[in-house]
Amino acid sequence: MIPAESARADAPGPRDLRGPQRRIGRLLTFSLEAFVHVLAYRVMVPLTIVFGAVMLLSVFVGIPGVLLKVLTAVTWALWTPQLFEVAKGLSLAWTRGMAFGKLNEEFAHLYRTRYGRSTAVFLAFPWVVLALWIAGFAVLLAVWRP
């Protein structure tokens, strides 16, 4: 039976002992990858609004291209962890959790037996995507002359 105090509408829900979701520093204690992902996302949201305004100004007013190149480079760099996580998630989904998953050995063995799929290609996939993304960034910086 639920006590009457916790059934109130204004009563807080279950407490997360790691801290509130808005305090991203709590992620450092258990997942550096999640911290980088959330930090890049939190910086990227307002920066993307500024980037959009600068792009509109460059089309209609003609501001210096160097500012647009710098903002593009910063936005590109901040998208890197997001893109890597998406590629990693795709690998995880395509292999039903065998790549980057935390399956116990018996369950993973049963999956490999049933589906007969090697995870090597899927483990490499996010790193290949990341290499292509960084190569594109290098080309952007080298070739684009504002």
Residue pairs with C-beta under 8 A, 6 or more apart in sequence:
5 11
18 26
18 29
18 30
19 25
19 26
20 26
24 35
24 38
24 39
24 42
25 35
27 34
27 35
27 38
28 35
33 85
36 81
37 81
37 82
37 85
40 78
40 79
40 80
40 81
40 82
41 82
43 78
44 75
44 78
44 79
44 82
47 71
47 74
47 75
47 78
48 75
50 71
51 71
51 72
51 75
54 63
54 67
54 68
54 71
55 68
57 63
58 65
58 68
64 146
65 146
66 146
68 146
69 144
69 146
72 140
72 144
73 137
73 140
73 141
76 137
76 140
77 137
80 130
80 133
80 134
80 137
83 129
83 130
83 133
84 126
84 129
84 130
84 133
87 125
87 126
87 129
87 130
88 100
88 126
90 125
91 99
91 100
91 122
91 123
91 125
91 126
92 99
92 100
92 101
94 122
95 101
95 117
95 119
95 122
96 111
96 115
97 103
97 111
98 108
98 111
98 112
98 117
98 119
98 122
99 119
99 122
99 123
100 123
101 108
103 111
